[in-house]
Amino acid sequence: MADMSSLFRRRSPAPQDRLVTLVRKPGCHLCDDAQLVVEKVCGDLGVPWEQKDITQDSRLHDQYWEQIPVVLVDGEQHTFWRVDEERLRKALTG
């Protein structure tokens, strides 16, 4: 008989179906550090990523100004200020 829990377990999207967004501003050293981590993890996993300039988007500015850099995974806030490589990797694969 099949394990019933496997029937109800939510499947995580494949890494290539995810999207990581880095919300940053120009001249921000923490943003540069965060971008290096995002580039590495996304490159390793084949996950698309984008960056958005908080100075060019009033909605992002109002929402995240005191937290940049901010990393979103599939539009949901994952972390801010410092990006932990292993935590991001786990969020994208598990």
Biopython code that builds the backbone (N, CA, C, O; Angstrom):
import numpy as np
from Bio.PDB.StructureBuilder import StructureBuilder

atoms = [
    (1, "MET", "N", (0.849, -1.189, 0.000)),
    (1, "MET", "CA", (0.000, 0.000, 0.000)),
    (1, "MET", "C", (0.893, 1.251, 0.000)),
    (1, "MET", "O", (1.929, 1.283, 0.664)),
    (2, "ALA", "N", (0.488, 2.251, -0.734)),
    (2, "ALA", "CA", (1.264, 3.491, -0.834)),
    (2, "ALA", "C", (1.244, 4.253, 0.484)),
    (2, "ALA", "O", (0.271, 4.203, 1.237)),
    (3, "ASP", "N", (2.312, 4.942, 0.737)),
    (3, "ASP", "CA", (2.402, 5.795, 1.915)),
    (3, "ASP", "C", (1.491, 7.000, 1.688)),
    (3, "ASP", "O", (1.728, 7.808, 0.790)),
    (4, "MET", "N", (0.455, 7.111, 2.508)),
    (4, "MET", "CA", (-0.549, 8.170, 2.312)),
    (4, "MET", "C", (0.044, 9.567, 2.459)),
    (4, "MET", "O", (-0.412, 10.507, 1.808)),
    (5, "SER", "N", (1.059, 9.709, 3.311)),
    (5, "SER", "CA", (1.627, 11.040, 3.498)),
    (5, "SER", "C", (2.229, 11.569, 2.203)),
    (5, "SER", "O", (2.235, 12.778, 1.971)),
    (6, "SER", "N", (2.737, 10.670, 1.355)),
    (6, "SER", "CA", (3.318, 11.131, 0.100)),
    (6, "SER", "C", (2.256, 11.674, -0.848)),
    (6, "SER", "O", (2.558, 12.493, -1.716)),
    (7, "LEU", "N", (1.018, 11.224, -0.685)),
    (7, "LEU", "CA", (-0.064, 11.717, -1.538)),
    (7, "LEU", "C", (-0.442, 13.153, -1.198)),
    (7, "LEU", "O", (-0.925, 13.895, -2.053)),
    (8, "PHE", "N", (-0.220, 13.536, 0.049)),
    (8, "PHE", "CA", (-0.650, 14.857, 0.498)),
    (8, "PHE", "C", (0.499, 15.848, 0.644)),
    (8, "PHE", "O", (0.272, 17.033, 0.891)),
    (9, "ARG", "N", (1.714, 15.372, 0.493)),
    (9, "ARG", "CA", (2.872, 16.238, 0.635)),
    (9, "ARG", "C", (2.916, 17.217, -0.532)),
    (9, "ARG", "O", (2.779, 16.824, -1.691)),
    (10, "ARG", "N", (3.104, 18.469, -0.222)),
    (10, "ARG", "CA", (3.196, 19.472, -1.281)),
    (10, "ARG", "C", (4.545, 19.363, -1.948)),
    (10, "ARG", "O", (5.577, 19.293, -1.280)),
    (11, "ARG", "N", (4.537, 19.349, -3.237)),
    (11, "ARG", "CA", (5.781, 19.281, -3.981)),
    (11, "ARG", "C", (6.330, 20.684, -4.164)),
    (11, "ARG", "O", (5.605, 21.610, -4.529)),
    (12, "SER", "N", (7.600, 20.821, -3.909)),
    (12, "SER", "CA", (8.252, 22.110, -4.123)),
    (12, "SER", "C", (8.487, 22.305, -5.607)),
    (12, "SER", "O", (8.739, 21.338, -6.326)),
    (13, "PRO", "N", (8.408, 23.540, -6.077)),
    (13, "PRO", "CA", (8.700, 23.794, -7.486)),
    (13, "PRO", "C", (10.158, 23.437, -7.791)),
    (13, "PRO", "O", (11.025, 23.538, -6.923)),
    (14, "ALA", "N", (10.409, 23.026, -9.010)),
    (14, "ALA", "CA", (11.782, 22.763, -9.433)),
    (14, "ALA", "C", (12.558, 24.079, -9.400)),
    (14, "ALA", "O", (11.979, 25.143, -9.621)),
    (15, "PRO", "N", (13.874, 24.016, -9.124)),
    (15, "PRO", "CA", (14.655, 25.258, -9.030)),
    (15, "PRO", "C", (14.490, 26.186, -10.233)),
    (15, "PRO", "O", (14.403, 27.402, -10.065)),
    (16, "GLN", "N", (14.446, 25.629, -11.434)),
    (16, "GLN", "CA", (14.333, 26.495, -12.613)),
    (16, "GLN", "C", (12.962, 27.168, -12.724)),
    (16, "GLN", "O", (12.780, 28.076, -13.535)),
    (17, "ASP", "N", (12.001, 26.727, -11.914)),
    (17, "ASP", "CA", (10.675, 27.347, -11.903)),
    (17, "ASP", "C", (10.546, 28.412, -10.825)),
    (17, "ASP", "O", (9.480, 29.002, -10.653)),
    (18, "ARG", "N", (11.629, 28.656, -10.103)),
    (18, "ARG", "CA", (11.635, 29.654, -9.039)),
    (18, "ARG", "C", (12.126, 30.980, -9.614)),
    (18, "ARG", "O", (12.631, 31.029, -10.735)),
    (19, "LEU", "N", (11.975, 32.047, -8.845)),
    (19, "LEU", "CA", (12.538, 33.339, -9.226)),
    (19, "LEU", "C", (13.041, 34.032, -7.965)),
    (19, "LEU", "O", (12.307, 34.195, -6.990)),
    (20, "VAL", "N", (14.295, 34.432, -8.007)),
    (20, "VAL", "CA", (14.892, 35.189, -6.909)),
    (20, "VAL", "C", (14.991, 36.641, -7.362)),
    (20, "VAL", "O", (15.444, 36.929, -8.470)),
    (21, "THR", "N", (14.563, 37.548, -6.494)),
    (21, "THR", "CA", (14.645, 38.983, -6.768)),
    (21, "THR", "C", (15.511, 39.626, -5.691)),
    (21, "THR", "O", (15.275, 39.450, -4.496)),
    (22, "LEU", "N", (16.508, 40.368, -6.132)),
    (22, "LEU", "CA", (17.354, 41.132, -5.219)),
    (22, "LEU", "C", (16.924, 42.581, -5.315)),
    (22, "LEU", "O", (17.046, 43.202, -6.371)),
    (23, "VAL", "N", (16.421, 43.122, -4.219)),
    (23, "VAL", "CA", (16.025, 44.525, -4.142)),
    (23, "VAL", "C", (17.210, 45.265, -3.541)),
    (23, "VAL", "O", (17.625, 44.981, -2.418)),
    (24, "ARG", "N", (17.755, 46.218, -4.298)),
    (24, "ARG", "CA", (18.988, 46.888, -3.892)),
    (24, "ARG", "C", (18.964, 48.359, -4.276)),
    (24, "ARG", "O", (18.011, 48.833, -4.894)),
    (25, "LYS", "N", (20.012, 49.074, -3.908)),
    (25, "LYS", "CA", (20.180, 50.450, -4.348)),
    (25, "LYS", "C", (21.623, 50.642, -4.783)),
    (25, "LYS", "O", (22.505, 49.899, -4.354)),
    (26, "PRO", "N", (21.867, 51.628, -5.627)),
    (26, "PRO", "CA", (23.231, 51.901, -6.079)),
    (26, "PRO", "C", (24.127, 52.312, -4.909)),
    (26, "PRO", "O", (23.681, 52.977, -3.974)),
    (27, "GLY", "N", (25.401, 51.903, -4.976)),
    (27, "GLY", "CA", (26.376, 52.329, -3.977)),
    (27, "GLY", "C", (26.242, 51.662, -2.629)),
    (27, "GLY", "O", (26.763, 52.171, -1.637)),
    (28, "CYS", "N", (25.564, 50.548, -2.566)),
    (28, "CYS", "CA", (25.309, 49.844, -1.303)),
    (28, "CYS", "C", (26.237, 48.636, -1.219)),
    (28, "CYS", "O", (26.087, 47.694, -1.997)),
    (29, "HIS", "N", (27.197, 48.644, -0.285)),
    (29, "HIS", "CA", (28.144, 47.530, -0.204)),
    (29, "HIS", "C", (27.484, 46.237, 0.249)),
    (29, "HIS", "O", (27.881, 45.159, -0.192)),
    (30, "LEU", "N", (26.473, 46.323, 1.131)),
    (30, "LEU", "CA", (25.744, 45.110, 1.521)),
    (30, "LEU", "C", (24.997, 44.524, 0.326)),
    (30, "LEU", "O", (24.862, 43.307, 0.196)),
    (31, "CYS", "N", (24.515, 45.409, -0.540)),
    (31, "CYS", "CA", (23.822, 44.952, -1.751)),
    (31, "CYS", "C", (24.785, 44.224, -2.679)),
    (31, "CYS", "O", (24.435, 43.204, -3.273)),
    (32, "ASP", "N", (26.002, 44.753, -2.800)),
    (32, "ASP", "CA", (27.017, 44.091, -3.626)),
    (32, "ASP", "C", (27.344, 42.707, -3.064)),
    (32, "ASP", "O", (27.472, 41.743, -3.819)),
    (33, "ASP", "N", (27.480, 42.610, -1.741)),
    (33, "ASP", "CA", (27.747, 41.323, -1.099)),
    (33, "ASP", "C", (26.598, 40.349, -1.339)),
    (33, "ASP", "O", (26.819, 39.178, -1.650)),
    (34, "ALA", "N", (25.370, 40.843, -1.192)),
    (34, "ALA", "CA", (24.189, 40.003, -1.403)),
    (34, "ALA", "C", (24.125, 39.511, -2.844)),
    (34, "ALA", "O", (23.773, 38.358, -3.093)),
    (35, "GLN", "N", (24.462, 40.380, -3.791)),
    (35, "GLN", "CA", (24.416, 39.995, -5.199)),
    (35, "GLN", "C", (25.391, 38.863, -5.497)),
    (35, "GLN", "O", (25.071, 37.968, -6.280)),
    (36, "LEU", "N", (26.567, 38.887, -4.892)),
    (36, "LEU", "CA", (27.534, 37.809, -5.101)),
    (36, "LEU", "C", (26.966, 36.462, -4.656)),
    (36, "LEU", "O", (27.140, 35.452, -5.338)),
    (37, "VAL", "N", (26.290, 36.454, -3.512)),
    (37, "VAL", "CA", (25.700, 35.216, -3.003)),
    (37, "VAL", "C", (24.560, 34.763, -3.911)),
    (37, "VAL", "O", (24.474, 33.586, -4.262)),
    (38, "VAL", "N", (23.685, 35.693, -4.293)),
    (38, "VAL", "CA", (22.558, 35.359, -5.166)),
    (38, "VAL", "C", (23.065, 34.813, -6.501)),
    (38, "VAL", "O", (22.555, 33.805, -6.991)),
    (39, "GLU", "N", (24.058, 35.469, -7.089)),
    (39, "GLU", "CA", (24.615, 35.003, -8.363)),
    (39, "GLU", "C", (25.185, 33.596, -8.238)),
    (39, "GLU", "O", (24.973, 32.758, -9.114)),
    (40, "LYS", "N", (25.905, 33.337, -7.152)),
    (40, "LYS", "CA", (26.524, 32.018, -6.957)),
    (40, "LYS", "C", (25.467, 30.931, -6.796)),
    (40, "LYS", "O", (25.490, 29.927, -7.507)),
    (41, "VAL", "N", (24.543, 31.133, -5.863)),
    (41, "VAL", "CA", (23.534, 30.108, -5.580)),
    (41, "VAL", "C", (22.629, 29.884, -6.794)),
    (41, "VAL", "O", (22.376, 28.743, -7.179)),
    (42, "CYS", "N", (22.154, 30.950, -7.384)),
    (42, "CYS", "CA", (21.264, 30.818, -8.539)),
    (42, "CYS", "C", (22.004, 30.199, -9.724)),
    (42, "CYS", "O", (21.437, 29.390, -10.458)),
    (43, "GLY", "N", (23.255, 30.575, -9.906)),
    (43, "GLY", "CA", (24.058, 29.987, -10.977)),
    (43, "GLY", "C", (24.266, 28.499, -10.771)),
    (43, "GLY", "O", (24.154, 27.715, -11.714)),
    (44, "ASP", "N", (24.571, 28.106, -9.537)),
    (44, "ASP", "CA", (24.770, 26.688, -9.220)),
    (44, "ASP", "C", (23.513, 25.869, -9.470)),
    (44, "ASP", "O", (23.583, 24.740, -9.955)),
    (45, "LEU", "N", (22.355, 26.452, -9.133)),
    (45, "LEU", "CA", (21.094, 25.702, -9.190)),
    (45, "LEU", "C", (20.311, 25.907, -10.485)),
    (45, "LEU", "O", (19.321, 25.215, -10.723)),
    (46, "GLY", "N", (20.741, 26.841, -11.317)),
    (46, "GLY", "CA", (19.993, 27.129, -12.537)),
    (46, "GLY", "C", (18.700, 27.889, -12.277)),
    (46, "GLY", "O", (17.726, 27.750, -13.017)),
    (47, "VAL", "N", (18.701, 28.685, -11.228)),
    (47, "VAL", "CA", (17.521, 29.474, -10.850)),
    (47, "VAL", "C", (17.636, 30.868, -11.455)),
    (47, "VAL", "O", (18.659, 31.530, -11.277)),
    (48, "PRO", "N", (16.607, 31.329, -12.166)),
    (48, "PRO", "CA", (16.651, 32.696, -12.681)),
    (48, "PRO", "C", (16.579, 33.706, -11.538)),
    (48, "PRO", "O", (15.947, 33.464, -10.510)),
    (49, "TRP", "N", (17.245, 34.846, -11.746)),
    (49, "TRP", "CA", (17.174, 35.907, -10.743)),
    (49, "TRP", "C", (17.173, 37.251, -11.447)),
    (49, "TRP", "O", (17.587, 37.378, -12.599)),
    (50, "GLU", "N", (16.699, 38.238, -10.726)),
    (50, "GLU", "CA", (16.627, 39.599, -11.235)),
    (50, "GLU", "C", (16.993, 40.542, -10.113)),
    (50, "GLU", "O", (16.965, 40.180, -8.936)),
    (51, "GLN", "N", (17.340, 41.764, -10.500)),
    (51, "GLN", "CA", (17.555, 42.775, -9.472)),
    (51, "GLN", "C", (16.661, 43.963, -9.763)),
    (51, "GLN", "O", (16.375, 44.291, -10.915)),
    (52, "LYS", "N", (16.226, 44.599, -8.682)),
    (52, "LYS", "CA", (15.387, 45.787, -8.796)),
    (52, "LYS", "C", (16.006, 46.895, -7.964)),
    (52, "LYS", "O", (16.447, 46.678, -6.835)),
    (53, "ASP", "N", (16.030, 48.076, -8.542)),
    (53, "ASP", "CA", (16.596, 49.255, -7.894)),
    (53, "ASP", "C", (15.506, 49.927, -7.060)),
    (53, "ASP", "O", (14.505, 50.404, -7.595)),
    (54, "ILE", "N", (15.712, 49.958, -5.758)),
    (54, "ILE", "CA", (14.706, 50.505, -4.857)),
    (54, "ILE", "C", (14.468, 51.996, -5.095)),
    (54, "ILE", "O", (13.406, 52.519, -4.755)),
    (55, "THR", "N", (15.457, 52.682, -5.679)),
    (55, "THR", "CA", (15.296, 54.117, -5.936)),
    (55, "THR", "C", (14.425, 54.376, -7.163)),
    (55, "THR", "O", (14.032, 55.516, -7.414)),
    (56, "GLN", "N", (14.120, 53.325, -7.930)),
    (56, "GLN", "CA", (13.323, 53.474, -9.143)),
    (56, "GLN", "C", (11.899, 52.933, -8.993)),
    (56, "GLN", "O", (11.130, 52.955, -9.954)),
    (57, "ASP", "N", (11.541, 52.450, -7.808)),
    (57, "ASP", "CA", (10.230, 51.819, -7.605)),
    (57, "ASP", "C", (9.666, 52.269, -6.260)),
    (57, "ASP", "O", (10.147, 51.842, -5.210)),
    (58, "SER", "N", (8.653, 53.128, -6.287)),
    (58, "SER", "CA", (8.130, 53.703, -5.045)),
    (58, "SER", "C", (7.497, 52.647, -4.141)),
    (58, "SER", "O", (7.562, 52.770, -2.918)),
    (59, "ARG", "N", (6.894, 51.624, -4.713)),
    (59, "ARG", "CA", (6.285, 50.579, -3.887)),
    (59, "ARG", "C", (7.369, 49.806, -3.121)),
    (59, "ARG", "O", (7.249, 49.572, -1.919)),
    (60, "LEU", "N", (8.418, 49.422, -3.834)),
    (60, "LEU", "CA", (9.528, 48.724, -3.171)),
    (60, "LEU", "C", (10.198, 49.633, -2.147)),
    (60, "LEU", "O", (10.562, 49.187, -1.059)),
    (61, "HIS", "N", (10.358, 50.900, -2.493)),
    (61, "HIS", "CA", (10.963, 51.868, -1.582)),
    (61, "HIS", "C", (10.170, 51.936, -0.276)),
    (61, "HIS", "O", (10.745, 51.851, 0.809)),
    (62, "ASP", "N", (8.860, 52.089, -0.383)),
    (62, "ASP", "CA", (8.018, 52.202, 0.812)),
    (62, "ASP", "C", (8.055, 50.924, 1.652)),
    (62, "ASP", "O", (8.033, 50.983, 2.882)),
    (63, "GLN", "N", (8.110, 49.785, 0.992)),
    (63, "GLN", "CA", (8.037, 48.510, 1.687)),
    (63, "GLN", "C", (9.367, 48.075, 2.305)),
    (63, "GLN", "O", (9.384, 47.500, 3.393)),
    (64, "TYR", "N", (10.478, 48.346, 1.620)),
    (64, "TYR", "CA", (11.740, 47.738, 2.025)),
    (64, "TYR", "C", (12.883, 48.702, 2.333)),
    (64, "TYR", "O", (13.993, 48.247, 2.612)),
    (65, "TRP", "N", (12.655, 50.016, 2.292)),
    (65, "TRP", "CA", (13.753, 50.974, 2.396)),
    (65, "TRP", "C", (14.695, 50.696, 3.567)),
    (65, "TRP", "O", (15.911, 50.790, 3.403)),
    (66, "GLU", "N", (14.167, 50.359, 4.738)),
    (66, "GLU", "CA", (15.012, 50.180, 5.922)),
    (66, "GLU", "C", (15.643, 48.798, 5.991)),
    (66, "GLU", "O", (16.375, 48.507, 6.937)),
    (67, "GLN", "N", (15.376, 47.937, 5.007)),
    (67, "GLN", "CA", (15.869, 46.568, 5.080)),
    (67, "GLN", "C", (16.857, 46.195, 3.969)),
    (67, "GLN", "O", (17.404, 45.094, 4.003)),
    (68, "ILE", "N", (17.101, 47.055, 3.004)),
    (68, "ILE", "CA", (17.892, 46.631, 1.856)),
    (68, "ILE", "C", (19.313, 46.242, 2.238)),
    (68, "ILE", "O", (19.884, 46.802, 3.174)),
    (69, "PRO", "N", (19.875, 45.299, 1.528)),
    (69, "PRO", "CA", (19.278, 44.548, 0.430)),
    (69, "PRO", "C", (18.246, 43.539, 0.937)),
    (69, "PRO", "O", (18.358, 43.005, 2.040)),
    (70, "VAL", "N", (17.256, 43.301, 0.108)),
    (70, "VAL", "CA", (16.203, 42.332, 0.413)),
    (70, "VAL", "C", (16.213, 41.279, -0.686)),
    (70, "VAL", "O", (16.331, 41.598, -1.869)),
    (71, "VAL", "N", (16.087, 40.030, -0.281)),
    (71, "VAL", "CA", (15.985, 38.942, -1.247)),
    (71, "VAL", "C", (14.585, 38.360, -1.159)),
    (71, "VAL", "O", (14.113, 37.992, -0.083)),
    (72, "LEU", "N", (13.928, 38.284, -2.317)),
    (72, "LEU", "CA", (12.604, 37.676, -2.420)),
    (72, "LEU", "C", (12.756, 36.357, -3.170)),
    (72, "LEU", "O", (13.526, 36.263, -4.126)),
    (73, "VAL", "N", (12.029, 35.357, -2.737)),
    (73, "VAL", "CA", (11.954, 34.089, -3.459)),
    (73, "VAL", "C", (10.504, 33.923, -3.873)),
    (73, "VAL", "O", (9.613, 33.823, -3.030)),
    (74, "ASP", "N", (10.276, 33.895, -5.169)),
    (74, "ASP", "CA", (8.925, 33.795, -5.715)),
    (74, "ASP", "C", (8.017, 34.898, -5.163)),
    (74, "ASP", "O", (6.839, 34.667, -4.891)),
    (75, "GLY", "N", (8.577, 36.094, -5.002)),
    (75, "GLY", "CA", (7.801, 37.249, -4.565)),
    (75, "GLY", "C", (7.611, 37.380, -3.073)),
    (75, "GLY", "O", (7.041, 38.369, -2.611)),
    (76, "GLU", "N", (8.076, 36.403, -2.301)),
    (76, "GLU", "CA", (7.953, 36.441, -0.843)),
    (76, "GLU", "C", (9.310, 36.764, -0.230)),
    (76, "GLU", "O", (10.338, 36.253, -0.676)),
    (77, "GLN", "N", (9.310, 37.617, 0.799)),
    (77, "GLN", "CA", (10.575, 37.999, 1.412)),
    (77, "GLN", "C", (11.264, 36.785, 2.026)),
    (77, "GLN", "O", (10.676, 36.061, 2.829)),
    (78, "HIS", "N", (12.504, 36.580, 1.638)),
    (78, "HIS", "CA", (13.322, 35.483, 2.162)),
    (78, "HIS", "C", (14.252, 35.997, 3.263)),
    (78, "HIS", "O", (14.346, 35.392, 4.331)),
    (79, "THR", "N", (14.930, 37.099, 3.003)),
    (79, "THR", "CA", (15.866, 37.648, 3.974)),
    (79, "THR", "C", (16.149, 39.104, 3.655)),
    (79, "THR", "O", (15.714, 39.619, 2.626)),
    (80, "PHE", "N", (16.879, 39.762, 4.542)),
    (80, "PHE", "CA", (17.324, 41.127, 4.294)),
    (80, "PHE", "C", (18.670, 41.343, 4.976)),
    (80, "PHE", "O", (19.085, 40.553, 5.824)),
    (81, "TRP", "N", (19.341, 42.417, 4.595)),
    (81, "TRP", "CA", (20.668, 42.837, 5.046)),
    (81, "TRP", "C", (21.759, 41.863, 4.620)),
    (81, "TRP", "O", (22.567, 42.199, 3.755)),
    (82, "ARG", "N", (21.806, 40.689, 5.190)),
    (82, "ARG", "CA", (22.851, 39.712, 4.847)),
    (82, "ARG", "C", (22.203, 38.438, 4.321)),
    (82, "ARG", "O", (21.218, 37.954, 4.880)),
    (83, "VAL", "N", (22.762, 37.903, 3.245)),
    (83, "VAL", "CA", (22.216, 36.697, 2.622)),
    (83, "VAL", "C", (23.095, 35.515, 2.995)),
    (83, "VAL", "O", (24.296, 35.514, 2.725)),
    (84, "ASP", "N", (22.499, 34.522, 3.610)),
    (84, "ASP", "CA", (23.215, 33.306, 3.967)),
    (84, "ASP", "C", (23.104, 32.319, 2.809)),
    (84, "ASP", "O", (22.008, 31.917, 2.419)),
    (85, "GLU", "N", (24.260, 31.936, 2.268)),
    (85, "GLU", "CA", (24.284, 31.078, 1.083)),
    (85, "GLU", "C", (23.537, 29.767, 1.297)),
    (85, "GLU", "O", (22.727, 29.374, 0.457)),
    (86, "GLU", "N", (23.797, 29.092, 2.402)),
    (86, "GLU", "CA", (23.163, 27.786, 2.640)),
    (86, "GLU", "C", (21.663, 27.916, 2.856)),
    (86, "GLU", "O", (20.896, 27.067, 2.401)),
    (87, "ARG", "N", (21.241, 28.963, 3.542)),
    (87, "ARG", "CA", (19.804, 29.171, 3.776)),
    (87, "ARG", "C", (19.083, 29.433, 2.457)),
    (87, "ARG", "O", (17.988, 28.913, 2.243)),
    (88, "LEU", "N", (19.678, 30.230, 1.572)),
    (88, "LEU", "CA", (19.071, 30.508, 0.277)),
    (88, "LEU", "C", (19.026, 29.233, -0.549)),
    (88, "LEU", "O", (18.012, 28.932, -1.180)),
    (89, "ARG", "N", (20.109, 28.493, -0.547)),
    (89, "ARG", "CA", (20.167, 27.233, -1.303)),
    (89, "ARG", "C", (19.068, 26.274, -0.841)),
    (89, "ARG", "O", (18.402, 25.640, -1.659)),
    (90, "LYS", "N", (18.889, 26.179, 0.475)),
    (90, "LYS", "CA", (17.870, 25.298, 1.038)),
    (90, "LYS", "C", (16.460, 25.764, 0.652)),
    (90, "LYS", "O", (15.592, 24.945, 0.350)),
    (91, "ALA", "N", (16.244, 27.070, 0.664)),
    (91, "ALA", "CA", (14.925, 27.602, 0.301)),
    (91, "ALA", "C", (14.584, 27.287, -1.160)),
    (91, "ALA", "O", (13.415, 27.116, -1.506)),
    (92, "LEU", "N", (15.600, 27.213, -2.005)),
    (92, "LEU", "CA", (15.357, 26.977, -3.418)),
    (92, "LEU", "C", (15.288, 25.498, -3.803)),
    (92, "LEU", "O", (14.797, 25.153, -4.878)),
    (93, "THR", "N", (15.776, 24.642, -2.933)),
    (93, "THR", "CA", (15.801, 23.221, -3.271)),
    (93, "THR", "C", (14.909, 22.368, -2.392)),
    (93, "THR", "O", (14.624, 21.220, -2.735)),
    (94, "GLY", "N", (14.465, 22.898, -1.277)),
    (94, "GLY", "CA", (13.705, 22.063, -0.355)),
    (94, "GLY", "C", (12.378, 22.595, -0.120)),
    (94, "GLY", "O", (11.604, 22.009, 0.637)),
]
sb = StructureBuilder()
sb.init_structure("model")
sb.init_model(0)
sb.init_chain("A")
sb.init_seg("    ")
for serial, (resi, resn, name, xyz) in enumerate(atoms, 1):
    if name == "N":
        sb.init_residue(resn, " ", resi, " ")
    sb.init_atom(name, np.array(xyz, "f"), 0.0, 1.0, " ", f" {name:<3s}", serial, name[0])
structure = sb.get_structure()
